[in-house]
Every structure is written in structure tokens, then in C-alpha cells.
């Protein structure tokens, strides 16, 4: 289910102050091996800043600024992205202008180092595929194609909430969540969850109508 390419970039970096003028003098007052820029007690000093914890969650630096990047290693069970699935569907609907939702996927784009929703909408014989930055909400790519496919409409949370489906899937594989999809697949309404290391995930499917779980 992993996409290797997408046209988005949504990583926010935390800027740090750099002491230039009198850092040499200030360094002489510090313990050996420590520079002024490592010590918040000196002008321009910012102390060590961490970008993320071992579990991939955003951290707060010693200067009080929040690290808002969402790395590939983030566990989606623990990290709440700024743009929700409902937000993404609304944004995609505005972009498409008409039609119904038949597929939504949240995944990490390797090429752009960002989390992306791919939302698919069918309007008659026109298929819309809209890619949305899961942090900023920007529409990063929007494509339309003619199709003869007869897709089936889906509604988020109906007949099963994603949280319930995720709990069922986690009972099968209790590892970090790396992405998910919701759509009709082989005649049944299915949630698909990717668990495990980013480069070696295991897919668990959940039938949204019966609650049955299965390996993808």
C-alpha cells in the first residue's frame, strides 16, 4: 500500500540561534567541550535540541519551541496529524466540485518526506484523485481521468469507526501503525492497516461490516 512518490512536502524545521561575534570569548568561560551555543545561559545559546523521541513523537526543545515535524517513523496510533480524515475528504470534495467518495488512504511519501492523504472521488465517468498534505491541508496534486469503473460510495465511520477497526487489527499485530486505507475491495468494505517497520510492514485488513480480520 506504500506509495514511493507523491508531490508534497510538509516538514517544519525548528530554527536555532547562532552566536557569531563573541562566541570565542564566551567559550573560555564554559566547561571543556561545551560551547556558548550549547548553553542557554549565554547570549545566543540555545542548548541541545531534540527533533523527536525514540518513539517518533514530536518533542519540545529547551527553548520552549515545539518540534512540529512528523517523521516517517511516527506511530499513527500515538501521533495526531493536524488534518483529520474528515478534513481531507472535505478539502478533496471542494477541489473536485462534485461526486462521491470511494477511497481514502493515509500514507508517508518517501520522495517528499511528508504524510499524505490520497482521496478518490467519482463524478459520473470522471475520477478525481486528490493528494492533500496531512499537516498543512494544502492540495498538492489533483488529477482527473475518465473511467468506466463502477465504484461504490463509502462514508467515513460507517458502518464501523476507524478506531474500532484499528483496535481489531492491533489485536492481530501490535506494532506501530504506518498507514491505512478505507475502500471497497473484492466486494467488501475494508479497512487496511500497515504495521511494523516503515520498510517492512504487515498489512491487516478488517471487514467494516462483519469485523473479520485477515492478512493482506
ABEGO torsion letter per residue (X at the ends): XBBABBBBBABBBBBBBBBAAAAAAAAAABBBGBBAAABAABBGBAEBBBABBAAGBBBBBAAGBBBABBBAABBAAABBBABBAAAAAAAAAAAAGBEBBABBBBBBBAAAGBBBBBBBBBBEABBBBBBBBAAAGBBABBBBBBBABBBBBBBBGOABBAAAAAAAAAAABBBBBAEBBBBBBGGBBBBBBBBEBAABBBBBBBBAAAGBBBBX
